[in-house]
């Protein structure tokens, strides 16, 4: 496996507000356990915060990578040879592709807290997926990395 000329890696980290909400979940657990004493209340604060933080981190932090001749987006892995043109979506166009323009067969790695996206056509005739919709903070860099990985290595 050859490394791509322009390697790309991005983690779609959850926004700061999610971590604050995780703390508030812990406070809620602490208040629920307050009648049972101080130690259960502290356990509820720590346990509730930790559990909510794990959920926020696992859902809120998928990775998008271009490695060698493959695009890896979350759990999906597709060779760049099966990809067509990439379209950079501004926030308005990205919203349209998440809603009324969306195809139910498409692969969507979308996160509501990231306003921009990249839509990449899938050209493999064996794959029923028409396109990939990838939320990304750097759609230009991701499109360039995909194009570089498609170029013949020499």
C-alpha positions as CSV (number, residue, x, y, z in Angstrom):
1,X,0.0,0.0,0.0
2,X,1.5,3.3,-1.1
3,X,1.1,6.4,1.0
4,X,-0.8,9.2,-0.6
5,X,1.1,12.3,-1.7
6,X,-1.1,14.5,0.4
7,X,-2.0,12.6,3.6
8,X,-5.1,13.9,5.3
9,X,-6.5,13.2,8.8
10,X,-9.3,15.0,10.6
11,X,-11.1,14.3,13.9
12,X,-14.6,15.8,14.1
13,X,-14.3,16.7,17.7
14,X,-17.4,17.5,19.7
15,X,-17.9,21.2,20.5
16,X,-17.2,22.6,24.0
17,X,-20.9,22.9,24.8
18,X,-21.2,19.1,24.7
19,X,-18.6,18.9,27.5
20,X,-20.5,21.4,29.6
21,X,-23.7,19.4,29.0
22,X,-21.8,16.3,30.2
23,X,-21.0,18.1,33.4
24,X,-24.7,19.1,33.8
25,X,-25.7,15.4,33.4
26,X,-23.3,14.6,36.3
27,X,-24.9,17.4,38.4
28,X,-28.3,15.9,37.7
29,X,-27.2,12.5,38.9
30,X,-25.7,14.1,42.0
31,X,-29.0,15.9,42.8
32,X,-30.9,12.6,42.3
33,X,-28.6,10.9,44.8
34,X,-28.3,13.8,47.2
35,X,-31.0,12.3,49.6
36,X,-28.8,9.2,50.1
37,X,-25.8,11.2,51.4
38,X,-22.6,13.0,50.4
39,X,-20.7,10.0,49.1
40,X,-23.5,8.7,46.7
41,X,-23.9,12.3,45.6
42,X,-20.2,12.6,44.7
43,X,-20.4,9.2,43.0
44,X,-23.3,10.4,40.9
45,X,-21.4,13.6,40.0
46,X,-18.3,11.7,38.9
47,X,-20.1,8.7,37.4
48,X,-22.7,10.7,35.5
49,X,-20.2,13.2,34.1
50,X,-17.9,10.4,33.1
51,X,-20.7,8.4,31.4
52,X,-22.0,11.5,29.5
53,X,-18.4,12.4,28.5
54,X,-17.8,8.9,27.1
55,X,-21.0,9.2,25.0
56,X,-20.1,12.7,23.8
57,X,-16.6,11.6,22.9
58,X,-17.5,8.4,21.1
59,X,-20.4,10.0,19.0
60,X,-18.8,13.4,18.6
61,X,-15.3,12.4,17.4
62,X,-15.3,10.3,14.2
63,X,-12.2,10.5,12.0
64,X,-11.9,11.1,8.3
65,X,-8.6,10.0,6.7
66,X,-7.1,9.5,3.3
67,X,-4.6,6.7,3.8
68,X,-2.7,5.2,0.8
69,X,-5.4,4.6,-1.8
70,X,-8.4,4.6,0.5
71,X,-10.7,7.1,2.1
72,X,-11.7,6.1,5.6
73,X,-14.7,8.1,7.0
74,X,-15.9,6.8,10.4
75,X,-16.6,3.1,9.9
76,X,-16.6,3.3,6.1
77,X,-13.6,2.5,3.9
78,X,-13.7,3.0,0.2
79,X,-10.8,3.0,-2.4
80,X,-10.3,6.4,-4.0
81,X,-10.4,4.7,-7.4
82,X,-14.2,4.2,-6.8
83,X,-14.7,7.9,-6.1
84,X,-15.7,10.5,-8.7
85,X,-15.7,14.3,-8.4
86,X,-15.8,16.1,-5.1
87,X,-18.1,19.0,-4.5
88,X,-17.3,21.5,-1.7
89,X,-20.5,22.5,0.1
90,X,-20.9,25.8,1.8
91,X,-23.2,25.9,4.9
92,X,-26.4,26.6,2.9
93,X,-25.7,23.9,0.2
94,X,-24.6,21.5,3.0
95,X,-28.0,22.0,4.7
96,X,-29.8,21.3,1.4
97,X,-27.9,18.0,0.9
98,X,-28.7,17.0,4.5
99,X,-32.4,17.6,4.0
100,X,-34.5,17.8,0.8
101,X,-31.7,16.9,-1.7
102,X,-30.5,13.9,0.3
103,X,-30.6,10.4,-1.2
104,X,-31.5,7.6,1.2
105,X,-28.9,5.4,-0.3
106,X,-26.0,7.8,0.3
107,X,-23.4,7.4,3.0
108,X,-23.7,10.3,5.4
109,X,-21.1,11.2,8.0
110,X,-22.8,14.3,9.2
111,X,-22.4,16.2,12.4
112,X,-24.8,19.1,13.1
113,X,-22.1,21.2,14.7
114,X,-20.0,21.3,11.5
115,X,-21.6,23.6,8.9
116,X,-19.5,22.8,5.9
117,X,-19.2,19.5,4.0
118,X,-17.8,17.6,1.0
119,X,-20.0,15.6,-1.3
120,X,-18.1,12.9,-3.2
121,X,-19.6,10.9,-6.0
122,X,-19.2,7.1,-5.9
123,X,-18.5,5.8,-9.4
124,X,-18.2,2.1,-8.6
125,X,-21.1,0.3,-10.6
126,X,-21.2,-2.5,-7.9
127,X,-21.8,0.0,-5.1
128,X,-25.5,1.2,-4.7
129,X,-24.2,4.3,-2.8
130,X,-24.6,7.3,-5.1
131,X,-22.4,9.7,-3.0
132,X,-20.6,10.3,0.3
133,X,-21.6,13.3,2.4
134,X,-18.8,14.1,4.8
135,X,-19.0,16.9,7.4
136,X,-15.6,18.4,7.5
137,X,-14.0,21.6,8.8
138,X,-11.6,21.6,5.9
139,X,-13.4,20.5,2.7
140,X,-10.8,22.0,0.4
141,X,-7.9,20.0,2.0
142,X,-10.0,16.8,2.0
143,X,-10.9,17.2,-1.7
144,X,-7.2,17.9,-2.6
145,X,-6.1,14.8,-0.6
146,X,-8.6,12.6,-2.5
147,X,-7.5,14.0,-5.8
148,X,-3.8,13.5,-4.9
149,X,-4.5,9.9,-3.8
150,X,-6.2,9.2,-7.2
151,X,-3.2,10.5,-9.2
152,X,-0.8,7.8,-10.3
153,X,2.2,7.5,-8.0
154,X,5.5,7.6,-9.8
